[in-house]
Every structure is written in C-alpha cells, then in structure tokens.
C-alpha cells in the first residue's frame, strides 16, 4: 500500500491510498479525515476498482 497526503488544513485532511494486490485486486481510495480530540477519524471514503 502507498499512502499519499494530498492536503492538510488544521483539522481536516485528504489522503490517497493506492492498494495493489489487495485480495488480488487493485484499488485507489480517497479518504476525508477529521481531527477529533487529537485523533484522526475517517469521515468519508470513495474508491475506484481498477479493471484487470
């Protein structure tokens, strides 16, 4: 897996996760995170399943 931080603005962040060969598949995920009580929480996820 490869995680890339795309943007962080104080208490919000967007990251991209490239998962190659996860259960034999390839995915690209985009996650929206929110910092709550000093911990990052995933608030939203969208993904793309790459065709073989």
C-alpha positions as CSV (number, residue, x, y, z in Angstrom):
1,X,0.0,0.0,0.0
2,X,1.1,3.5,-0.7
3,X,-0.5,6.4,1.3
4,X,-0.1,10.0,0.0
5,X,-1.2,13.0,2.0
6,X,-2.8,15.3,-0.5
7,X,-3.7,18.2,1.7
8,X,-4.0,19.1,5.5
9,X,-5.6,22.2,6.8
10,X,-5.6,22.3,10.6
11,X,-8.3,19.7,11.5
12,X,-9.2,18.3,8.1
13,X,-7.1,16.2,5.6
14,X,-7.5,14.3,2.3
15,X,-5.3,11.3,1.6
16,X,-5.0,8.9,-1.3
17,X,-4.3,5.2,-0.8
18,X,-3.1,3.0,-3.6
19,X,-3.7,-0.7,-2.8
20,X,-2.0,-3.0,-5.3
21,X,-2.8,-6.7,-5.0
22,X,-5.2,-6.3,-2.0
23,X,-7.1,-9.6,-2.2
24,X,-5.7,-9.9,-5.7
25,X,-7.2,-6.6,-6.8
26,X,-6.0,-3.0,-7.3
27,X,-7.8,-0.1,-5.7
28,X,-7.4,3.7,-5.4
29,X,-9.1,5.2,-2.3
30,X,-9.6,8.8,-1.4
31,X,-10.3,9.5,2.3
32,X,-11.5,12.6,4.0
33,X,-10.3,12.8,7.6
34,X,-11.3,15.0,10.6
35,X,-9.1,15.5,13.7
36,X,-11.3,15.0,16.8
37,X,-9.7,15.1,20.3
38,X,-6.2,14.8,18.8
39,X,-7.1,11.6,16.8
40,X,-7.7,11.4,13.0
41,X,-11.1,9.9,12.1
42,X,-12.1,8.8,8.6
43,X,-15.3,10.6,7.7
44,X,-15.7,9.7,4.1
45,X,-14.3,7.3,1.6
46,X,-14.7,6.9,-2.2
47,X,-12.7,4.4,-4.2
48,X,-12.0,3.1,-7.7
49,X,-11.5,-0.6,-8.5
50,X,-9.0,-0.9,-11.4
51,X,-10.0,-3.4,-14.0
52,X,-7.5,-6.2,-14.7
